[in-house]
Amino acid sequence: MATAKDERQPKPISTNRKPLGTSIIIAACILGATSCTANESAPPKEDLCDVSKNTETHNLLQKALRTDQYETTVHNTNDQLPEKLSDKLKEWKPGKTEFTTQICSIAPKDGRLDGALGFELSWTARDGSTKGDLPGKVSYYNLNGAPGEANDIITEIRAQCNLPGKLRNPSSQVSLLAAGSNTLNIGTKVDQETIDQQLTILYRVARKATEVLGCENNPLKKAPVVKAFSTPEEATQAGN
């Protein structure tokens, strides 16, 4: 899908989260169905927004957007993300309000539907002190040890990303927070299957991000079992 300028930028969704600042900024980042490769030294050539047709990710994208006609705007490329997130990691302090790094935005092309699918990245405390504060009814997940949560609009995954060199110590204190939103769902009834599918897309986005950043521990290497639980404790126990 060719990259094009999207003039219909969606409005931020407030989540009342300190680590994400005061809002989830709508961005979209769709990733191809390539798997994470251990000891991969160079980031993939394609940007995180690139998606191959006739793949599971492409099918899930069409379901999320309710169309196969869409246009994408890239806010930060694979070349820009490592530097920007490294700079933010160096400045990160517990309790400090952090603004997220947008990746791209994607919206239906025909304009019949109002809204967009979005993803972004930031750092959050590794101790998990910010878990469980999404609004509304929330589902909780254990994605091969990475905690996730979602409501009908917002999805989140926290992955422990151990970085090399001078970033090894600061990265050991935080988790990479991948957050997504789908404002096309506002005002509509969303079933559990749709929520699970949106979290599946987010997992693949987050997995690609760990490759681009060079996380030495490959935290999201394995394909996850996406099963929703009603409490964070149940999700945690499922991974033991």
N, C-alpha and C positions, 0 to 999 in steps of 0.2 A: 504494500500500500504506500503510495507516494506521500511524502510529507507536505502538508499545506497549511497555510495560515488559517487559524480558527478564530474568527472575530467574535464568536459567541462564547466568551469566557464565562464559565459558571461561577456563581457566588460561593464564598467559603461557607462551610458548615461548622458551626460552633460545637466543640466537644467538651469545653471547660477543662481542658487538660493542660497542665503546666509544661510537661515535656514537649508538647507539640505547639506551645504557644496558646493562643486563644482560639484557634480555629484549625480545621482541616481544610487546606486549600485544594480546590479541585484540580487534579492533574490526572493524566492517564498514562499508563505505561503497560503495554502489552508485549509479552515476550514469547518468542518461538518455543517450540517443544523440545529444544535441545537439552541434553542432560549435562549436569555438572561433571567435569572431568578432574580427577585428582591430579595434583602437581602441575596444573595448567598455569604456565607462567605469563602468558599474554591474554588480555581480555578479548572477548569476541569482537569481531569487526562490526557486527550489526549493533545498532543502538537498542536500548531496552524496549523501545516501542515497536520494534520490528516484529512481525508475526508472519509465519509461513502459512499459506492457504492449505486447506485440506488437512489440517492438524486438529488435535483435540482443543488446543488453546484457541485456535481460530473459531471453532464451533462454539466454544464457551463465550468468546467475545461477541459473536453475533447474537447469542441469546441475551447477554447482558445489555447490549445496545438496542435489541429488538429490530435489527436491520443488518444487512451485509454491505450497506453503503455508508461509509464514514470517512472523516478526515481528521488528520492528526497534526498537532503542533508540538515540536520538540523544544523543551525549555533548557535541558542540560543533556549533553551528549555523554557517551562513555568516556571520552577524553576529559570532560570537565568534572564529572562526578567525583572521582577519587581525590582530586585536589580540593574541591569545595568541602567534601565531607571530612577530609583530613584536617583542614583548617578549623572546622567546627569542633572536631574531636579535641584538638589542642586547647580550645577555649572552653570546653565543656566543664561545668561545675555542678555538683548535686544541688537541686533546687532552683537552678538558673533557668529562666524561661528561654526556650530555644525555638527559633523559627526553622521550619522544615525546608528541605531542598526539593523543589519541584523537578519533575522529570519531563512529563509531557501531558497534553490534554487530548482527549479524543471524543468526538461527538457525532451523532447521526448527521449525515450529509444533507438529507432532503429538508431538514428544518421542521418536519412535522412533529417531532418529539422534542420537548424542552428538557435539557439536562445533559450530563456527560459522565463518563467513567474516568476515574482518576487515581493516581498513585503518587506517593512521595516518600522520602527517607529522612530519618533523623536519628539522634542518639538518645537513649534513655537509661536510667539507672539499672544495672544488672540485677540488683536485689529484688526486682519485681514489685517495688513499692507503688507503682502507678497502675497496677493491674485492676481490672474490674470496674472502671468508671465510665464506660460507654453508656449513653442514655438508652432508655427503653428496655425491651426484652433482649437479653444478650445470650449468645451461645459461646461455649468455651471449647478449645481444641488443644490437643497435644500432637504436634507435627514432628515426630521423631525427636522429641525433647524440646522443641521450640514452642513456647506457648502462643496460642492465637485466640482471638475473640472477634465476634462479629454481631452486629444487629442487621436490620434490613437495609441499611445504607452504608455503614462504615465497617471495614475489615482491618484487622491489625495482626501482625506477627512480630515477635521479638526473637532475634537470632543472636547468639553469642559469636561475635566475629573477632577472632584474634589476629591482629595485624602485626607485621614484622617490624624490625628496627626500632626507631625512636617511638613508634606508636604502640609498641607491645604493651607497655605498662598502662597508658591511658585506655587502651581498648579492652584491657582486662577488667575494667571497672564499669563498663557499659554494655548495652546490647544495641544492635542495629534494629531500629523500629521501622518496619515497612508498613505503611498505612494506605488504604485505598477507600474510595467512596464512589457511590453510584447514585447521582441525584435524579436519575430517571425513575428511581423507585419511590421518590417522595410522593405521598398521597395515594400509593397503590398498595395492594395486599401482596406481600412477598412470602412465599412458602420456604420451608427449611431447605429443600433441594436447591433453590435459587441462591440462598445464602451460602450453602456449602460450595456451590459452583464458583461464586465470587471469591471465596477464600482460596479455592484451588488456583484460580488465576493469580491471586496475590502471592501465593506460595512460589509460583514459577517466576514471578517478578522478583521476589526477594532472593530466590536462589541465583538468578542471573546477577543480581546486584552483589552478592557475596563473591561471585567469580570476578566481576569487574573491579571490586575493591581489593581483591587478593587475600581474602580471609584464609589463613593458613590451616585452620581446622575444618574447612569445608562443612559448615554446620547444617546446610540444607542439601547435602549431596543426594540423599535417598528420596525416592518418591514417597509421599506421605499417605497414610490412611486418614481421610478427612471424615471424622466422625464427631458430631456435636455432643457436648455434655451441658448439663444445666448449671453446674458450678465449677469454679476454677479448681477446687479440690478434687472433684471427680476426674477432670481432665488430667491433672497432675498424677493421680493414682493410676490412671490408664497407662502411663508411660513407665511404671515401675515393674 
